[in-house]
Amino acid sequence: MNRRTYLRRLGASGLATTAIAAPAAATSHENESSAGNGTDSGGQPATSTDGETHEVEMITEGGSFYFDPVGLHIQPGDTVTFVNASGSHSATSYSTDNDRAETRRIPEGASGFDSGVFDEAGATYSHTFTVEGTYDYYCAPHKTLGMVGRIVCGEPGGPATEGSIPNPPGSGVMPSSQTIVEEGRIAYPYIPGGLEPLPWQFWAGTGVFGLVAAYLFSKYDRESGRYSAENADN
Ligand SMILES: [Cu+2]
């Protein structure tokens, strides 16, 4: 972590600690800060106003576990606050220093993040993104159930733009980095847009089915004898 990032985080964590009584969030934040350049003091004032803050909710609902939005575009210097809306979740980047991340899917030079698992509703964890690129992340307890998300910081890039995410999201498809840049914010579930027009085979098939059905029905109808002379009313 560079000095600028550290100062920014320090500023953000100071605000979080004093403004809201959220011990879990403050603790994880402080841990993260002290893991970096912990001896810094004085010098430039901490600037926490040069980046926007975005929220991603971690949700349990009707047997589904998901991040909302599932895709988010931010700018370098922006902070994402993960809010535990319901259930027990974590926000953990696919970086090999994290538990259960079998692969790295954050940009070169970027630091990974891990909120730890939250049990309390309303608990938050914030991470400031400084390195441009695409970040894939997951919830440690629900990764295999498709609780995964993607954040694009500035321009897409890095290993997350190649191949597909190892754990597909519950909706089946992870929006591409480019789609996230275009949309800005993609709510869960992501349904790929632009439905393809139905192929001609579909209409041909429908036509054949209709003709066969009509033929069989009329055949049955005739063979039932209801149109024969002896069944005529008069
Ligand atoms: Cu979860």
Residues whose N, C-alpha, C, O or C-beta is under 5 A from the ligand:
A	BS01	CU	F65 S88 H89 S90 C139 H142 M147
